[in-house]
């Protein structure tokens, strides 16, 4: 198995399902390290390598009659004169040689693949600048067993606007929304700020924060202060709600650490 870790957002492959174009959020070829190695050996050396596509190629796929096919592989390169990007496909004969164990008739079947693939289209509603950690309005989770579709889950994702820590404008907003009683904590007399960390946050469809754990990271772990902030957070409404692939997620809330400057 080939494992690739990308520290920046990656472009997906392209897949056509019932004639509709989707983005395939993953690299099915990279699952088989031997195939990946053999493919890289035939890719043009002058192809462009981008931070959003470290492999330097894009796979084009399709699903027909519940079978996954690799239709083509495309690379791009920069014209030395015009500096424009130009694309070209790997010759079919070359692909058939690389994927010879997976050729059926005049097609390449993704028979090396047994895993779920995620495909998406529409507006991006959640984005993290790493790998394929993003979500779109429309997604499908498709189960593949040796190139054959064995199951499919279809989702329509959405966001209900509300407060989240990734949208905080300034510290005054935090103090206004979550006014802790600093005077009850003499140990904070010389502190300039508190750093809170929120974990295990869970929201519901109404924008309520129904569960969370709050820890004080700085100036020191203070369970009483963490409990007070937890109560303030749960009392606030509405929170941002992200409905993603069948579940409500606390995006921009869960796993978030934030500084709370003390106004003295």
C-alpha positions as CSV (number, residue, x, y, z in Angstrom):
1,X,0.0,0.0,0.0
2,X,1.2,3.5,-0.9
3,X,0.6,6.1,1.8
4,X,0.9,9.8,0.8
5,X,0.6,12.7,3.2
6,X,0.0,16.1,1.7
7,X,0.5,19.3,3.7
8,X,-1.6,21.3,1.2
9,X,-5.0,20.9,-0.5
10,X,-4.8,18.4,-3.4
11,X,-6.7,18.4,-6.7
12,X,-8.9,15.3,-7.1
13,X,-9.2,13.0,-10.1
14,X,-12.3,13.3,-12.4
15,X,-15.0,10.7,-12.6
16,X,-18.2,10.5,-14.7
17,X,-21.2,8.8,-13.3
18,X,-24.3,8.4,-15.5
19,X,-22.8,11.1,-17.7
20,X,-22.4,13.6,-14.8
21,X,-18.9,14.9,-14.0
22,X,-17.8,14.6,-10.3
23,X,-14.5,15.2,-8.5
24,X,-13.0,12.0,-7.1
25,X,-11.5,13.0,-3.8
26,X,-8.6,10.6,-3.7
27,X,-6.0,8.8,-5.8
28,X,-7.2,5.2,-6.5
29,X,-4.0,4.4,-8.5
30,X,-1.9,5.2,-5.5
31,X,-3.6,2.5,-3.5
32,X,-1.5,-0.1,-5.3
33,X,2.2,0.9,-4.8
34,X,3.4,-1.3,-7.7
35,X,0.9,0.2,-10.1
36,X,1.8,3.6,-8.9
37,X,5.6,2.9,-9.4
38,X,5.0,1.5,-12.9
39,X,2.9,4.5,-13.9
40,X,5.4,7.1,-12.6
41,X,8.0,5.4,-14.8
42,X,6.1,6.3,-18.0
43,X,4.9,9.8,-17.1
44,X,6.7,12.5,-19.1
45,X,9.6,14.0,-17.1
46,X,8.7,17.5,-18.3
47,X,5.2,17.4,-16.7
48,X,4.3,20.1,-14.3
49,X,4.4,19.3,-10.6
50,X,2.2,21.6,-8.5
51,X,1.7,21.9,-4.8
52,X,-1.9,21.0,-5.4
53,X,-0.9,17.9,-7.5
54,X,2.4,16.4,-6.3
55,X,1.9,13.4,-8.6
56,X,1.8,15.5,-11.7
57,X,-1.2,13.7,-13.3
58,X,-4.9,13.5,-13.2
59,X,-6.9,10.3,-13.6
60,X,-10.2,10.2,-15.6
61,X,-12.6,7.6,-14.5
62,X,-16.1,6.4,-15.2
63,X,-18.7,4.0,-13.6
64,X,-20.7,2.1,-16.1
65,X,-23.1,-0.7,-15.2
66,X,-21.6,-0.7,-11.7
67,X,-18.0,-1.2,-12.9
68,X,-15.2,1.3,-12.2
69,X,-13.1,2.1,-15.3
70,X,-9.9,4.1,-15.7
71,X,-10.5,5.9,-19.0
72,X,-7.4,8.1,-19.3
73,X,-4.5,9.9,-17.5
74,X,-3.7,13.4,-18.3
75,X,-0.6,15.5,-17.5
76,X,0.2,19.2,-18.1
77,X,3.4,21.0,-18.9
78,X,4.4,24.6,-19.3
79,X,5.3,25.8,-22.8
80,X,8.8,27.1,-22.8
81,X,8.0,29.9,-25.1
82,X,4.5,31.1,-24.1
83,X,4.6,29.8,-20.5
84,X,1.1,28.6,-21.0
85,X,0.0,25.3,-19.6
86,X,-0.7,22.6,-22.2
87,X,-2.3,19.2,-21.5
88,X,-1.8,15.8,-23.1
89,X,-3.0,12.3,-22.4
90,X,-0.8,9.3,-21.8
91,X,-1.0,7.1,-24.9
92,X,-3.6,4.3,-24.6
93,X,-1.0,1.6,-25.5
94,X,1.2,2.8,-22.7
95,X,-1.6,2.7,-20.2
96,X,-2.6,-0.8,-21.3
97,X,0.9,-2.0,-20.8
98,X,1.1,-0.5,-17.3
99,X,-2.3,-1.8,-16.3
100,X,-2.1,-5.1,-18.3
101,X,-3.4,-7.2,-15.3
102,X,-6.5,-5.1,-15.2
103,X,-7.5,-4.9,-18.9
104,X,-10.8,-6.3,-20.0
105,X,-11.4,-6.0,-23.7
106,X,-10.6,-2.5,-24.7
107,X,-11.1,-1.1,-21.1
108,X,-9.0,-0.8,-17.9
109,X,-11.0,-2.0,-14.9
110,X,-10.1,-0.7,-11.5
111,X,-10.0,-4.3,-10.2
112,X,-7.1,-3.6,-7.9
113,X,-9.3,-1.3,-5.8
114,X,-11.3,-2.5,-2.8
115,X,-12.3,0.4,-0.7
116,X,-14.7,3.3,-0.5
117,X,-14.3,6.3,-2.8
118,X,-15.7,9.7,-2.2
119,X,-17.0,11.8,-5.1
120,X,-18.3,15.4,-5.0
121,X,-19.7,18.3,-6.9
122,X,-21.2,21.7,-6.2
123,X,-20.1,24.4,-3.8
124,X,-17.4,23.8,-1.2
125,X,-19.0,24.1,2.2
126,X,-16.0,23.0,4.4
127,X,-12.3,23.4,3.5
128,X,-9.1,22.4,5.3
129,X,-5.8,23.1,3.5
130,X,-4.5,19.6,3.6
131,X,-5.0,16.6,1.3
132,X,-8.7,16.0,0.4
133,X,-10.1,17.4,3.7
134,X,-12.9,19.3,2.2
135,X,-16.6,18.8,1.7
136,X,-19.0,19.8,-1.1
137,X,-22.8,20.3,-1.3
138,X,-23.3,17.0,-3.1
139,X,-21.2,13.9,-2.2
140,X,-21.4,10.1,-2.7
141,X,-19.6,7.4,-0.8
142,X,-19.2,4.5,-3.2
143,X,-18.1,1.1,-2.0
144,X,-15.8,-0.7,-4.5
145,X,-14.9,-4.4,-4.3
146,X,-12.3,-5.3,-6.9
147,X,-13.5,-2.7,-9.3
148,X,-17.2,-3.5,-8.8
149,X,-19.7,-1.1,-7.1
150,X,-21.3,-2.9,-4.2
151,X,-23.0,0.0,-2.4
152,X,-23.6,3.7,-2.5
153,X,-24.6,6.4,-0.1
154,X,-25.8,9.8,-1.4
155,X,-25.6,13.0,0.6
156,X,-26.7,16.6,0.3
157,X,-24.6,18.7,2.6
158,X,-25.3,22.1,4.0
159,X,-24.3,24.7,6.6
160,X,-26.6,26.6,8.9
161,X,-24.9,29.9,9.8
162,X,-24.0,30.6,13.4
163,X,-21.1,31.4,15.6
164,X,-17.8,29.5,15.3
165,X,-14.3,30.2,16.5
166,X,-12.9,30.4,13.0
167,X,-15.0,33.6,12.4
168,X,-14.1,35.5,15.6
169,X,-13.4,39.2,14.7
170,X,-11.6,40.3,17.9
171,X,-11.3,39.4,21.6
172,X,-13.9,41.9,22.6
173,X,-16.5,39.8,20.8
174,X,-15.4,36.7,22.9
175,X,-15.7,38.7,26.1
176,X,-19.1,40.0,25.2
177,X,-20.5,36.6,24.2
178,X,-18.8,34.6,27.0
179,X,-18.3,36.9,30.0
180,X,-16.4,34.9,32.6
181,X,-16.3,36.1,36.2
182,X,-12.5,36.8,36.4
183,X,-12.9,38.2,39.9
184,X,-13.7,34.7,41.2
185,X,-10.2,33.5,40.3
186,X,-7.5,35.2,42.4
187,X,-4.9,33.1,40.6
188,X,-5.6,35.1,37.4
189,X,-4.6,38.4,39.1
190,X,-1.4,38.8,37.0
191,X,-2.6,36.9,34.0
192,X,-3.0,38.7,30.7
193,X,-4.9,36.0,28.8
194,X,-6.4,32.6,29.2
195,X,-6.2,29.9,26.5
196,X,-9.1,27.5,26.3
197,X,-9.3,24.3,24.3
198,X,-12.6,22.7,23.2
199,X,-12.9,19.0,22.5
200,X,-15.7,16.5,21.9
201,X,-18.0,19.3,20.8
202,X,-21.4,18.2,19.3
203,X,-24.1,20.4,17.8
204,X,-27.7,19.6,16.8
205,X,-29.9,20.8,14.0
206,X,-31.2,23.7,16.0
207,X,-27.7,25.2,16.5
208,X,-27.4,24.1,20.1
209,X,-24.0,23.1,21.5
210,X,-25.3,19.9,23.3
211,X,-21.9,18.6,24.4
212,X,-18.3,19.7,24.8
213,X,-15.3,19.5,27.1
214,X,-13.3,22.7,27.9
215,X,-9.8,22.7,29.2
216,X,-7.7,25.6,30.3
217,X,-4.2,25.4,28.7
218,X,-2.8,28.7,30.0
219,X,-2.0,30.0,32.5
220,X,-2.6,26.5,34.0
221,X,-5.2,23.8,34.0
222,X,-8.1,25.2,36.0
223,X,-11.1,22.8,36.2
224,X,-13.4,25.4,37.7
225,X,-12.7,28.0,35.1
226,X,-13.1,25.4,32.3
227,X,-16.4,24.3,33.7
228,X,-17.6,28.0,33.8
229,X,-16.6,28.5,30.1
230,X,-18.3,25.2,29.2
231,X,-21.5,26.4,30.7
232,X,-21.3,29.7,28.9
233,X,-20.7,28.0,25.6
234,X,-23.6,25.6,26.0
235,X,-25.9,28.5,26.9
236,X,-25.1,30.4,23.7
237,X,-27.2,30.1,20.6
238,X,-27.0,29.7,17.6
239,X,-23.8,27.9,16.8
240,X,-22.7,27.1,13.3
241,X,-24.1,23.7,12.1
242,X,-22.5,21.7,9.3
243,X,-24.5,18.7,8.1
244,X,-21.9,16.6,6.3
245,X,-22.4,13.1,5.0
246,X,-25.3,12.2,7.3
247,X,-24.1,13.8,10.6
248,X,-24.1,17.2,12.3
249,X,-20.5,18.4,12.8
250,X,-19.2,21.2,14.9
251,X,-16.8,22.6,12.3
252,X,-14.8,25.6,13.6
253,X,-15.7,24.6,17.1
254,X,-14.5,21.1,17.9
255,X,-10.8,20.8,18.5
256,X,-10.4,24.6,18.6
257,X,-8.0,26.5,20.9
258,X,-8.6,30.2,21.4
259,X,-7.0,33.0,23.5
260,X,-9.2,35.0,25.8
261,X,-7.5,38.3,26.6
262,X,-8.3,39.7,30.0
263,X,-9.4,43.4,29.9
264,X,-7.6,45.0,32.8
